[in-house]
Amino acid sequence: MDCLFCKIIKGDIPSNKVYEDERVVAFYDINPECKIHVLALPKKHIESADHVDETNSGDIAYIFECIPKIAKLAGITNGYRVITNAGSDSCQSVNHIHFHILGGEKLPEHIK
Protein backbone atom coordinates (compact mmCIF):
# COMPACT_ATOMS: atom_id res chain seq x y z
CA MET A 1 0.00 0.00 0.00
CA ASP A 2 1.36 3.41 -0.95
CA CYS A 3 -0.48 5.46 1.69
CA LEU A 4 1.46 8.39 3.14
CA PHE A 5 -0.29 8.14 6.51
CA CYS A 6 0.24 4.37 6.72
CA LYS A 7 3.96 5.04 6.20
CA ILE A 8 3.89 7.61 9.02
CA ILE A 9 2.08 5.12 11.27
CA LYS A 10 4.72 2.45 10.52
CA GLY A 11 7.50 4.94 11.26
CA ASP A 12 8.85 4.96 7.69
CA ILE A 13 8.24 8.73 7.48
CA PRO A 14 8.92 10.95 10.51
CA SER A 15 6.24 13.13 12.07
CA ASN A 16 5.95 15.45 15.03
CA LYS A 17 3.57 13.36 17.14
CA VAL A 18 1.23 14.82 19.71
CA TYR A 19 -0.40 11.53 20.73
CA GLU A 20 -0.21 7.83 19.97
CA ASP A 21 -1.79 4.69 21.34
CA GLU A 22 -2.58 1.26 19.90
CA ARG A 23 -5.43 2.59 17.70
CA VAL A 24 -4.81 6.29 17.01
CA VAL A 25 -1.97 8.58 16.06
CA ALA A 26 -2.03 12.39 16.05
CA PHE A 27 0.67 14.68 14.70
CA TYR A 28 1.16 18.30 13.69
CA ASP A 29 0.21 19.16 10.10
CA ILE A 30 3.26 20.14 8.01
CA ASN A 31 1.21 22.91 6.34
CA PRO A 32 -0.79 24.39 9.24
CA GLU A 33 -3.90 26.41 8.48
CA CYS A 34 -3.85 28.14 11.89
CA LYS A 35 -1.71 28.46 15.02
CA ILE A 36 -2.27 24.83 16.08
CA HIS A 37 -3.18 22.28 13.41
CA VAL A 38 -3.08 18.60 14.33
CA LEU A 39 -4.16 15.58 12.30
CA ALA A 40 -5.74 12.65 14.16
CA LEU A 41 -6.24 9.35 12.37
CA PRO A 42 -6.90 5.70 12.99
CA LYS A 43 -4.00 3.32 12.58
CA LYS A 44 -6.39 1.07 10.68
CA HIS A 45 -6.53 2.18 7.04
CA ILE A 46 -9.97 3.59 6.22
CA GLU A 47 -10.03 5.58 3.00
CA SER A 48 -12.52 8.32 3.91
CA ALA A 49 -15.82 9.06 5.64
CA ASP A 50 -17.48 7.34 2.68
CA HIS A 51 -15.85 4.09 3.84
CA VAL A 52 -16.98 4.13 7.47
CA ASP A 53 -19.24 1.16 8.18
CA GLU A 54 -20.18 -1.28 10.94
CA THR A 55 -16.73 -2.95 10.74
CA ASN A 56 -14.77 0.22 11.52
CA SER A 57 -17.12 2.77 13.07
CA GLY A 58 -15.77 1.87 16.51
CA ASP A 59 -12.36 3.15 15.41
CA ILE A 60 -13.90 6.48 14.40
CA ALA A 61 -15.84 6.76 17.67
CA TYR A 62 -12.60 6.07 19.54
CA ILE A 63 -10.83 8.93 17.74
CA PHE A 64 -13.57 11.29 18.92
CA GLU A 65 -13.03 10.03 22.47
CA CYS A 66 -9.32 10.92 22.07
CA ILE A 67 -9.75 14.33 20.41
CA PRO A 68 -10.25 16.35 23.64
CA LYS A 69 -7.08 14.79 25.08
CA ILE A 70 -5.16 15.43 21.83
CA ALA A 71 -6.31 19.06 21.74
CA LYS A 72 -5.18 19.59 25.34
CA LEU A 73 -1.79 17.94 24.69
CA ALA A 74 -1.32 20.20 21.66
CA GLY A 75 -1.94 23.28 23.82
CA ILE A 76 -5.43 24.15 22.65
CA THR A 77 -7.23 25.65 25.63
CA ASN A 78 -10.16 27.72 24.40
CA GLY A 79 -11.98 25.58 21.84
CA TYR A 80 -11.20 23.93 18.54
CA ARG A 81 -12.69 22.88 15.23
CA VAL A 82 -12.67 19.31 13.86
CA ILE A 83 -12.87 18.79 10.09
CA THR A 84 -12.62 15.79 7.79
CA ASN A 85 -12.67 15.76 4.00
CA ALA A 86 -14.09 12.99 1.82
CA GLY A 87 -13.20 12.75 -1.84
CA SER A 88 -11.59 14.97 -4.44
CA ASP A 89 -14.20 17.76 -4.42
CA SER A 90 -13.47 18.34 -0.73
CA CYS A 91 -9.70 18.39 -1.47
CA GLN A 92 -8.95 15.22 0.48
CA SER A 93 -5.22 15.05 -0.18
CA VAL A 94 -4.44 11.70 1.49
CA ASN A 95 -6.83 8.79 1.06
CA HIS A 96 -6.70 7.72 4.71
CA ILE A 97 -9.44 9.19 6.90
CA HIS A 98 -8.08 11.90 9.14
CA PHE A 99 -9.46 14.66 11.30
CA HIS A 100 -8.02 18.16 11.34
CA ILE A 101 -8.02 19.61 14.86
CA LEU A 102 -7.68 23.38 14.49
CA GLY A 103 -7.24 25.87 17.32
CA GLY A 104 -4.91 27.94 19.41
CA GLU A 105 -6.46 31.18 18.15
CA LYS A 106 -9.83 32.68 17.23
CA LEU A 107 -10.91 30.89 14.04
CA PRO A 108 -13.04 32.52 11.34
CA GLU A 109 -16.72 31.80 11.69
CA HIS A 110 -17.11 30.62 8.09
CA ILE A 111 -14.93 28.55 5.83
CA LYS A 112 -14.18 30.38 2.60
N, C-alpha and C positions, 0 to 999 in steps of 0.2 A: 504494500500500500504506500502511495506517495503522498501522504497527508502531512502537511507541515506541523499541525498540532500533535499528531501521533508521534512524530519525531521529537518534538519538545517533551512530550510525556515520557518517552523512552530515554531521554537524556542525550540524544544524538545532536540536538541543537540547544545551545544554552538559552536560559531565560532568567529574568529577575523575578523569582517566585515570591509571592506574598503568603501563599498557603498551599499545603498539599496533604492529602491523606490517601487512603487506599482507593477512593472512588473519584476524587475531585482534585484538580490542580487550578491554581489561580496565579497569574503573573501580570506584571505591568505591560501595557501595550507599548510597542516600540514607536508608534506614531500617535501619541496621546491627543485627544480632542479637547481635553480640559486639564486642570491642575492635577487631578488624580484620575487615572484611567486604567482599570484593571480588567482583564479577561478571566472569566471563570468558566471551566468546561469539564465535562465528564471525561474520565479516562477511557471509558468505553466509547468507541467510535459510533457516533450517531450523526448522520449527514446534516440535518437541519430540523427545524420545528416541524416540517412536513413529514419527518420520519419518526416522530415520537408516537409510540403505540403502547399497548399493554405490556410488552416485553421489556420496555426501557423507561417507562414513565416514572418509575421509582427513582431512577438515577437523576432525572430532572427535578423531581420533588426534593431530593436530597441536596442538590445544588442550592435550591432556594432556602433550605434550612441552613446552609453554610454561608450564604451571602451576607447576612448581618455581621457575622464573625470576620469574614474577609474584608468587608468595608472598614470595620474597626481596626483591624491589623494594618490596613493601608493608610490609616490616619484620617479617614472620613468621619467627621463628628457631627455634622449638621444636616444630614440627609443626602440622598444619592438617587440616581436614576439607573434603572436596569433595562437594557435593550438587547434584543436578538434580531438578527436578520435571517431571512429564509429565501434563498434563490437569487438569481442574477438581477432582477428588477429592484431588489432591496440593497444591492451591492454587497451581498455576502461574499467576502473575499477568500475565505477558507471553508471548504465543505466539511466542517466538523462543528456541530452545534456549540456555540459559545455565547456567553452573556457579558456584555459590556457593563461594567459598574463604573459610573461616572460621578465625580463629586469633588469635594475639597474647595469648592467655590460656588457662588450663586450661578446656577445654570439658566440659560434662556428658557422662557416659558414654552416656546414653540420650536420645533425642529424645522429648519429651513431647507 
